[in-house]
Amino acid sequence: MAGRKVGIARAADAETLRRDLFGIGASKAKAIIAYRESNGPFTAVDELLEVKGIGKALLEKNRDRLVID
């Protein structure tokens, strides 16, 4: 969906991440959720870089869609 913002700190589940972000499949979505469960809510969009499989290019493709909720 164009213009849809995805809240990564608490709200988004794996299906939402997979559906609404570019280049995020089921395994990366699950890795994001697992990181959040282990480390607590994300406090910055750039913290996604700490998740295995998420690099700078992928983050930049999705930056405009991501919010800290």
N, C-alpha and C positions, 0 to 999 in steps of 0.2 A: 504494500500500500504506500503510495507516494505521500510524503510528509508525515508519516506516522512516527512518533517518538517511542523509543523503547527504554523503559526504566530498568537499569541494570542493578541498582543498589539492592533492591528488595523485591520488586513486583514481578518482573518477567520470569516466566517459567521456561523450561527448555523448548517447548513447542513454539512459544512466542518468539524466542531468540532465533530458532531455526526458520520460522516463517517470515519474519520481518527484517532480518539482517542479511546482507549480501555475503556469500561465501561461508555461511555458518550452517553446517549440517548437524545431524543428530549428535555425533561424537563431540564436536566442539561446543555445542550448546550444553551438553551434559558436563563437559569440563568446566565451563563457566559457572554452572550451578554448583558443582563440587567445590570449586575454589571459593565461591561465596559462602558455602556452608562451613568450610574449614577455617576461613579467615574473617568472616563477618561481612557485612554489606560493603560494597565498593564505595569508596569515598571520592574517587576521581575516575573519569573515563579512561585516562592513561593507565590506570591500574590493570586494565584488561591485558596489557602487555605481559603481566606476570602469569597469565594462563597459558599452559602449554598449547602450542598450535596457533596462537594469536600473535601475529607479527605486526610491524608498523604499517605495512601496506594494507593489510586487512582492516586494521583499526581505522586508517584514514578513509577507506571506502565507506565505513559506517559511522564515522564521527558525527555527522550532521543528524543522524537518526538516534543517537544515544543521549540519554539524560540520566542524571543521578536523582533517583526518586526518593 
